Amino acid sequence: MTELTRCQLRALSLAADGLGVGEIAELMNISVRTAEHHLKTARKAMDSKTTAGAVASAIRQGLITSVVAIIIG
């Protein structure tokens, strides 16, 4: 299983909920650049070229949950 930091998990969870990087930064009380860094390092850790792919991998591995995934489930 892939290990992600707390910040990477939070950023991916917010991305899974459809938030953009600016909204993620605001909710996490960090700069946009730092939010972009968390998403970039999460993508790298998940071996994904896209945030959507990293989110999907994290959901499959049980690292995060998505409201949409739970509803469709």
BELDANOR-V600218 format. One record per residue. N is the residue number from 1. RES is the residue in one small letter. PHI is phi in radians with two decimals (none if undefined). Layout:
N,RES,PHI  N,RES,PHI
This chain:
1,m,none  2,t,-1.28  3,e,-1.79  4,l,-2.11  5,t,-1.27  6,r,-1.01  7,c,-1.19  8,q,-1.11  9,l,-1.09  10,r,-1.12  11,a,-1.10  12,l,-1.15  13,s,-1.08  14,l,-1.19  15,a,-1.10  16,a,-1.10  17,d,-1.46  18,g,1.61  19,l,-1.42  20,g,-1.49  21,v,-1.08  22,g,-1.13  23,e,-1.19  24,i,-1.07  25,a,-1.04  26,e,-1.10  27,l,-1.18  28,m,-1.54  29,n,1.02  30,i,-2.33  31,s,-1.30  32,v,-1.05  33,r,-1.07  34,t,-1.19  35,a,-1.09  36,e,-1.05  37,h,-1.11  38,h,-1.07  39,l,-1.19  40,k,-1.11  41,t,-1.22  42,a,-1.18  43,r,-1.03  44,k,-1.11  45,a,-1.10  46,m,-1.53  47,d,0.99  48,s,-2.23  49,k,-1.48  50,t,-2.20  51,t,-1.14  52,a,-1.04  53,g,-1.14  54,a,-1.15  55,v,-1.07  56,a,-1.05  57,s,-1.12  58,a,-1.14  59,i,-1.16  60,r,-1.04  61,q,-1.47  62,g,1.34  63,l,-1.36  64,i,-2.39  65,t,-2.09  66,s,-2.23  67,v,-1.00  68,v,-1.10  69,a,-1.09  70,i,-1.22  71,i,-1.16  72,i,-1.26  73,g,0.20
